[in-house]
Amino acid sequence: MSTATPATRVLEAAKIPFERLEYDYVAGQDKIGLHAAQAIGADPAQVLKTLMVEVDGRPACAVIPSDAQLSMKKVAAAFGGKAAVMMAPDKAERLTGFHTGGISPFGQKKRVPVAFEESALGAALVVINGGKRGLMVRLAPEDALKASSGGAKALIATG
C-alpha cells in the first residue's frame, strides 16, 4: 500500500527528512491525536493535531499537541483576528483535500496561514499527520514550520 500523499510529496520535494509511522486508524473515535500517540507509542505532547479554524470568516490552520485544547480567543489573536471558530468538517475536507482524521498542515489543496503552538516547537522531533488516516510523519519542528509555510506564531493551548 502506497503511503505517498500530497503531504509526503511536499516534504520529499522540499528534501525534508522525515519518518513515516503507520497505525490502525479507528473511525468515529474522539481524541484522534491521543489515539494516534498511543498507537505509535509516542508522547502525546509531541504528537501534534491539525485543526482547521476560521478567524473572522477566513480559513486558517492551528497545529497543537494532541493532549491540548485550543483557546479560540488566543487563536484569533495569533492570526490577527477578533473571533475564531472551528471549521465544519465537510468544509475542512473540501478546503484541504484531506479527510478529517487525516488532515495535515503540509500539501493542503488551498494554502492557508498556519500557526504552531509554541510549546510544540521545543522538542527535537514532532509527529504530525501525514495526509491520510493512519499515517503520521516524524520530523524536526523547524522543518515542519518550513514545509507548512507556517511561522513561529504562538497559539497558547490550554488543558
The 8 nearest C-alpha neighbors of each residue, nearest first, counted from 0:
[[1, 2, 3, 21, 134, 4, 133, 131],
 [0, 2, 3, 4, 134, 7, 131, 19],
 [1, 3, 4, 0, 134, 7, 19, 131],
 [4, 2, 1, 7, 8, 5, 6, 130],
 [3, 5, 6, 7, 130, 8, 2, 131],
 [4, 6, 106, 8, 7, 9, 130, 3],
 [7, 5, 106, 105, 4, 130, 9, 8],
 [6, 8, 10, 4, 9, 5, 3, 11],
 [7, 9, 11, 5, 10, 6, 12, 4],
 [10, 8, 12, 6, 7, 11, 106, 13],
 [11, 9, 7, 13, 15, 8, 12, 14],
 [10, 12, 14, 8, 13, 9, 15, 7],
 [13, 11, 9, 14, 10, 8, 15, 7],
 [12, 14, 10, 11, 15, 9, 146, 8],
 [15, 13, 11, 12, 10, 16, 9, 17],
 [14, 16, 10, 13, 11, 17, 142, 12],
 [17, 15, 14, 138, 18, 10, 11, 139],
 [18, 16, 138, 137, 136, 15, 19, 10],
 [17, 19, 137, 136, 20, 138, 16, 135],
 [20, 18, 136, 135, 21, 137, 17, 134],
 [21, 19, 135, 136, 134, 18, 22, 39],
 [22, 20, 134, 133, 135, 19, 23, 39],
 [21, 23, 133, 24, 38, 39, 134, 20],
 [24, 22, 133, 25, 21, 38, 35, 132],
 [23, 25, 133, 132, 22, 26, 35, 34],
 [26, 24, 28, 23, 27, 31, 133, 34],
 [27, 25, 28, 24, 100, 31, 132, 29],
 [28, 26, 25, 29, 31, 100, 24, 30],
 [27, 29, 26, 25, 31, 30, 34, 24],
 [28, 30, 31, 27, 34, 32, 33, 26],
 [31, 29, 33, 32, 34, 28, 65, 66],
 [30, 32, 34, 33, 29, 35, 28, 100],
 [33, 31, 65, 35, 34, 30, 48, 36],
 [34, 32, 36, 35, 30, 31, 65, 43],
 [33, 35, 31, 37, 32, 36, 38, 30],
 [36, 34, 38, 32, 33, 37, 31, 39],
 [37, 35, 41, 33, 43, 39, 34, 38],
 [36, 38, 40, 34, 35, 39, 33, 41],
 [39, 37, 35, 36, 40, 34, 22, 23],
 [38, 40, 36, 37, 41, 35, 22, 20],
 [41, 39, 37, 38, 36, 42, 35, 43],
 [42, 40, 36, 39, 43, 37, 46, 45],
 [41, 43, 44, 45, 36, 46, 40, 37],
 [44, 42, 46, 36, 45, 65, 66, 33],
 [43, 45, 64, 42, 46, 66, 65, 119],
 [46, 44, 125, 43, 42, 47, 126, 64],
 [47, 45, 126, 43, 44, 65, 64, 36],
 [48, 46, 64, 65, 63, 127, 126, 45],
 [47, 49, 65, 63, 62, 32, 64, 50],
 [50, 48, 62, 61, 103, 102, 104, 47],
 [51, 49, 61, 60, 62, 52, 48, 85],
 [50, 52, 60, 86, 59, 91, 85, 61],
 [53, 51, 85, 86, 59, 84, 58, 60],
 [52, 54, 58, 57, 56, 84, 83, 86],
 [55, 53, 83, 57, 56, 75, 82, 80],
 [54, 56, 82, 57, 80, 83, 53, 81],
 [55, 57, 53, 54, 58, 83, 82, 84],
 [58, 56, 53, 54, 55, 59, 52, 111],
 [59, 57, 53, 52, 111, 54, 56, 60],
 [60, 58, 112, 111, 52, 53, 51, 113],
 [59, 61, 113, 51, 50, 52, 112, 114],
 [62, 60, 114, 50, 113, 49, 115, 51],
 [63, 61, 49, 115, 48, 47, 116, 50],
 [62, 64, 116, 47, 48, 115, 65, 61],
 [65, 63, 47, 44, 66, 67, 46, 48],
 [64, 66, 32, 47, 48, 43, 67, 33],
 [65, 67, 64, 43, 44, 33, 68, 158],
 [68, 66, 158, 64, 65, 156, 157, 63],
 [69, 67, 157, 156, 158, 70, 66, 63],
 [70, 68, 156, 71, 157, 67, 74, 155],
 [69, 71, 73, 72, 156, 74, 157, 68],
 [72, 70, 74, 83, 73, 69, 75, 84],
 [71, 73, 75, 70, 74, 76, 82, 83],
 [72, 74, 76, 70, 75, 71, 77, 154],
 [75, 73, 71, 77, 76, 72, 154, 70],
 [74, 76, 80, 83, 82, 72, 78, 73],
 [75, 77, 79, 73, 78, 74, 80, 72],
 [78, 76, 74, 75, 79, 73, 154, 152],
 [77, 79, 75, 76, 80, 74, 54, 112],
 [80, 78, 76, 77, 75, 81, 54, 74],
 [81, 79, 75, 76, 78, 54, 82, 55],
 [80, 82, 75, 55, 76, 83, 79, 54],
 [81, 83, 75, 55, 54, 80, 72, 84],
 [84, 82, 54, 75, 71, 53, 55, 74],
 [85, 83, 53, 52, 86, 71, 54, 82],
 [86, 84, 52, 53, 51, 87, 83, 50],
 [85, 87, 52, 51, 53, 91, 88, 84],
 [86, 88, 90, 89, 91, 85, 51, 52],
 [89, 87, 91, 90, 92, 86, 99, 51],
 [90, 88, 92, 91, 87, 93, 99, 86],
 [89, 91, 93, 87, 92, 88, 94, 86],
 [92, 90, 88, 94, 89, 93, 95, 86],
 [91, 93, 89, 97, 98, 95, 90, 96],
 [94, 92, 90, 96, 91, 95, 89, 97],
 [93, 95, 91, 92, 96, 109, 90, 108],
 [96, 94, 107, 108, 97, 92, 93, 91],
 [95, 97, 108, 92, 93, 94, 107, 98],
 [98, 96, 102, 92, 95, 101, 130, 99],
 [99, 97, 101, 92, 100, 102, 131, 96],
 [100, 98, 101, 102, 92, 88, 97, 91],
 [99, 101, 132, 102, 98, 31, 131, 133],
 [102, 100, 131, 132, 130, 99, 98, 97],
 [103, 101, 97, 130, 99, 100, 98, 49],
 [102, 104, 130, 128, 105, 129, 49, 101],
 [103, 105, 147, 49, 107, 106, 102, 60],
 [106, 104, 6, 147, 103, 107, 146, 9],
 [107, 105, 6, 5, 9, 108, 104, 103],
 [106, 108, 95, 109, 105, 110, 96, 104],
 [107, 109, 95, 96, 94, 106, 110, 93],
 [110, 108, 107, 94, 95, 111, 96, 106],
 [111, 109, 107, 108, 112, 106, 95, 148],
 [110, 112, 59, 113, 58, 109, 60, 107],
 [113, 111, 59, 60, 149, 114, 110, 148],
 [114, 112, 149, 60, 61, 59, 111, 147],
 [115, 113, 61, 152, 149, 150, 62, 60],
 [114, 116, 62, 61, 117, 63, 152, 154],
 [115, 117, 154, 63, 153, 119, 118, 155],
 [116, 118, 153, 119, 120, 115, 154, 151],
 [117, 119, 120, 116, 121, 122, 155, 64],
 [120, 118, 117, 116, 121, 64, 45, 122],
 [119, 121, 118, 140, 117, 122, 116, 141],
 [122, 120, 119, 118, 123, 117, 140, 124],
 [123, 121, 124, 120, 119, 125, 45, 140],
 [122, 124, 139, 121, 125, 140, 120, 138],
 [125, 123, 139, 138, 122, 140, 137, 126],
 [126, 124, 45, 137, 138, 140, 46, 139],
 [125, 127, 137, 46, 136, 47, 45, 135],
 [128, 126, 47, 136, 135, 46, 129, 48],
 [129, 127, 135, 103, 130, 101, 136, 134],
 [128, 130, 135, 134, 136, 6, 103, 131],
 [131, 129, 103, 101, 6, 102, 128, 4],
 [132, 130, 101, 134, 129, 133, 102, 97],
 [131, 133, 101, 100, 134, 24, 130, 98],
 [132, 134, 24, 22, 21, 23, 131, 135],
 [135, 133, 21, 129, 131, 132, 20, 128],
 [136, 134, 128, 129, 20, 127, 19, 21],
 [135, 137, 19, 129, 127, 126, 18, 20],
 [136, 138, 126, 18, 17, 125, 124, 127],
 [139, 137, 17, 124, 125, 140, 136, 126],
 [138, 140, 124, 142, 141, 123, 125, 143],
 [141, 139, 143, 142, 120, 125, 124, 144],
 [140, 142, 144, 143, 139, 145, 120, 138],
 [143, 141, 145, 139, 140, 144, 146, 15],
 [142, 144, 140, 146, 141, 145, 147, 139],
 [145, 143, 149, 141, 142, 147, 146, 148],
 [144, 146, 142, 148, 143, 147, 141, 149],
 [147, 145, 143, 144, 148, 142, 105, 10],
 [146, 148, 105, 149, 144, 104, 145, 143],
 [149, 147, 145, 146, 144, 150, 113, 112],
 [150, 148, 113, 144, 147, 114, 112, 145],
 [149, 151, 152, 114, 144, 148, 113, 115],
 [150, 152, 153, 115, 114, 149, 117, 144],
 [153, 151, 114, 150, 77, 115, 154, 117],
 [154, 152, 117, 116, 155, 77, 151, 115],
 [155, 153, 116, 74, 77, 156, 73, 115],
 [154, 156, 116, 153, 73, 157, 70, 117],
 [157, 155, 69, 68, 67, 70, 154, 116],
 [156, 158, 68, 67, 69, 155, 70, 66],
 [157, 67, 68, 156, 66, 69, 70, 155]]
